[in-house]
Amino acid sequence: MRAHLPAAHHGRMNPAPALYTIRINGHLGTMMLSAFPAMLPQWQGAETVLTGMLDRSALHGVLAEIDALGLDLLEVRLIEPDRESPEPDGGHP
């Protein structure tokens, strides 16, 4: 069975670059980190957290590289920009 991503015009996936964090099990060294030049690494406990602005294509490329290197992917998170104040009508005109 194939999974299908929602179409961009449905408002679920925006093709514009967005801030992502990607958690990987283990501490990645300089050689492994060189595979992710667009990502800023941080180490939290026994994990490496990569953060960067990625469009949809770049995100898929990073995930493919993680898979190709045999790394243990723990989490991919889209960091939503903080809203200044919620709109009472849900933002609909």
Residue frames as qw, qx, qy, qz and C-alpha x, y, z in Angstrom:
[[0.000, 0.890, 0.456, 0.000, 0.00, 0.00, 0.00],
 [0.432, 0.324, 0.005, 0.842, 1.34, 3.43, -0.95],
 [0.187, -0.707, -0.409, 0.546, 1.04, 6.51, 1.21],
 [0.327, 0.635, 0.326, 0.620, 0.16, 9.74, -0.55],
 [0.247, -0.254, -0.281, 0.892, 1.12, 13.17, 0.66],
 [0.219, 0.791, 0.494, -0.286, -1.63, 15.80, 0.63],
 [0.473, 0.603, 0.278, 0.579, -1.56, 18.16, -2.32],
 [0.336, -0.058, -0.208, 0.917, 0.03, 21.54, -1.62],
 [0.199, -0.342, -0.258, -0.881, -3.17, 23.39, -2.55],
 [0.590, -0.534, -0.589, -0.140, -5.01, 21.76, 0.33],
 [0.221, -0.826, 0.196, -0.480, -3.07, 23.96, 2.76],
 [0.899, -0.436, 0.027, 0.023, -1.48, 21.05, 4.63],
 [0.762, -0.191, 0.209, 0.583, 2.01, 21.19, 3.14],
 [0.179, 0.958, -0.057, -0.217, 3.56, 24.51, 2.21],
 [0.867, 0.322, 0.003, 0.380, 6.41, 24.14, -0.31],
 [0.086, 0.888, -0.248, 0.377, 8.14, 27.26, 1.11],
 [0.497, 0.243, -0.675, 0.488, 11.19, 26.71, 3.34],
 [0.638, -0.675, -0.086, -0.360, 10.40, 26.10, 6.99],
 [0.073, -0.618, 0.697, -0.357, 12.43, 25.50, 10.14],
 [0.919, -0.118, -0.333, -0.175, 12.85, 21.81, 11.02],
 [0.294, -0.609, 0.708, -0.204, 14.58, 19.92, 13.79],
 [0.876, 0.157, -0.427, -0.159, 15.65, 16.34, 13.18],
 [0.543, -0.605, 0.542, -0.213, 16.71, 14.13, 16.10],
 [0.774, 0.342, -0.533, -0.028, 19.13, 11.28, 15.43],
 [0.868, -0.494, 0.056, 0.022, 20.25, 8.64, 17.90],
 [0.834, -0.074, 0.061, 0.544, 23.95, 8.96, 18.74],
 [0.160, -0.828, 0.143, 0.517, 26.61, 11.63, 18.45],
 [0.753, 0.601, 0.159, 0.216, 27.44, 12.39, 14.83],
 [0.578, -0.439, 0.195, 0.660, 31.06, 13.28, 14.16],
 [0.057, 0.640, -0.250, -0.724, 32.51, 15.74, 11.68],
 [0.055, -0.107, 0.843, 0.524, 32.51, 13.25, 8.80],
 [0.073, 0.509, 0.857, 0.026, 28.81, 12.35, 9.22],
 [0.043, 0.762, 0.332, -0.554, 27.80, 15.99, 9.79],
 [0.076, -0.389, 0.469, 0.789, 29.44, 16.94, 6.48],
 [0.086, 0.310, 0.872, 0.369, 26.52, 15.14, 4.80],
 [0.086, -0.803, -0.590, 0.017, 24.17, 17.83, 6.18],
 [0.401, 0.093, -0.031, 0.911, 25.76, 21.20, 5.31],
 [0.203, -0.524, -0.267, -0.783, 22.48, 23.11, 5.56],
 [0.692, -0.594, -0.382, -0.150, 21.82, 21.90, 9.12],
 [0.054, -0.677, 0.497, -0.539, 23.16, 23.23, 12.43],
 [0.712, -0.146, -0.682, 0.080, 24.07, 20.38, 14.82],
 [0.356, -0.592, 0.428, -0.582, 23.57, 20.31, 18.59],
 [0.490, 0.023, -0.864, 0.117, 24.07, 17.43, 20.98],
 [0.573, -0.424, 0.193, -0.674, 21.46, 16.62, 23.62],
 [0.809, -0.271, 0.481, -0.201, 22.32, 13.67, 25.81],
 [0.562, -0.136, 0.754, 0.312, 22.97, 10.69, 23.53],
 [0.525, 0.660, 0.530, 0.089, 21.33, 12.37, 20.52],
 [0.260, -0.115, 0.282, 0.916, 22.28, 14.74, 17.73],
 [0.283, 0.763, 0.505, -0.288, 19.72, 17.40, 16.82],
 [0.343, 0.100, 0.432, 0.828, 19.99, 18.97, 13.37],
 [0.156, 0.768, 0.433, -0.446, 18.18, 22.28, 12.80],
 [0.221, -0.184, 0.441, 0.850, 17.74, 24.19, 9.57],
 [0.503, 0.512, 0.096, -0.690, 15.51, 25.90, 7.04],
 [0.255, -0.050, 0.893, 0.367, 14.41, 23.33, 4.48],
 [0.599, 0.191, -0.191, -0.754, 11.91, 23.30, 1.67],
 [0.916, 0.002, 0.233, -0.326, 10.04, 20.10, 0.94],
 [0.824, 0.479, -0.292, 0.080, 12.64, 18.83, -1.53],
 [0.188, 0.613, -0.625, 0.445, 15.54, 19.54, 0.82],
 [0.635, -0.348, 0.490, -0.486, 13.72, 17.83, 3.70],
 [0.972, 0.161, 0.065, -0.158, 13.26, 14.69, 1.63],
 [0.617, 0.603, -0.437, 0.254, 16.94, 14.86, 0.65],
 [0.159, -0.571, 0.636, -0.494, 18.06, 15.07, 4.28],
 [0.814, -0.157, 0.395, -0.396, 15.80, 12.16, 5.23],
 [0.913, 0.379, -0.148, -0.018, 17.14, 10.10, 2.30],
 [0.355, 0.639, -0.572, 0.372, 20.72, 10.84, 3.41],
 [0.489, -0.441, 0.574, -0.486, 19.91, 9.76, 6.98],
 [0.943, 0.081, 0.210, -0.246, 18.51, 6.50, 5.61],
 [0.764, 0.556, -0.304, 0.121, 21.46, 5.96, 3.24],
 [0.137, 0.618, -0.633, 0.447, 23.93, 6.43, 6.10],
 [0.636, -0.211, -0.740, 0.060, 22.02, 3.94, 8.25],
 [0.003, 0.218, -0.474, 0.853, 21.38, 6.48, 11.00],
 [0.176, -0.461, -0.852, 0.177, 18.66, 5.93, 13.59],
 [0.131, -0.396, -0.182, -0.891, 16.06, 8.67, 12.97],
 [0.120, -0.297, -0.787, 0.527, 14.12, 9.51, 16.13],
 [0.129, 0.763, 0.512, -0.374, 12.03, 12.55, 15.22],
 [0.247, 0.278, 0.344, 0.862, 11.33, 15.14, 12.54],
 [0.080, -0.715, -0.557, 0.416, 9.62, 18.26, 13.80],
 [0.214, 0.631, 0.289, 0.687, 8.37, 21.32, 11.96],
 [0.270, -0.373, -0.413, 0.786, 8.97, 24.36, 14.14],
 [0.083, 0.788, 0.529, 0.303, 5.95, 26.60, 13.71],
 [0.187, 0.334, -0.165, 0.909, 6.55, 30.33, 14.08],
 [0.084, -0.417, -0.682, 0.595, 4.93, 31.76, 17.18],
 [0.004, -0.692, -0.504, -0.516, 1.71, 33.57, 16.52],
 [0.065, 0.290, -0.299, 0.907, 1.46, 36.96, 18.16],
 [0.415, 0.068, 0.547, -0.723, -2.14, 36.45, 19.15],
 [0.200, 0.267, 0.923, 0.191, -4.76, 33.90, 18.14],
 [0.278, -0.076, -0.267, -0.920, -7.56, 35.28, 16.05],
 [0.484, 0.051, 0.620, -0.616, -11.00, 34.66, 17.55],
 [0.791, 0.383, 0.072, -0.472, -12.56, 33.50, 14.28],
 [0.867, -0.045, 0.449, 0.213, -9.71, 31.09, 13.47],
 [0.271, -0.426, 0.458, 0.732, -8.20, 33.50, 10.93],
 [0.302, 0.431, 0.753, 0.396, -10.99, 33.20, 8.39],
 [0.030, -0.022, -0.088, -0.995, -12.27, 36.43, 6.79]]
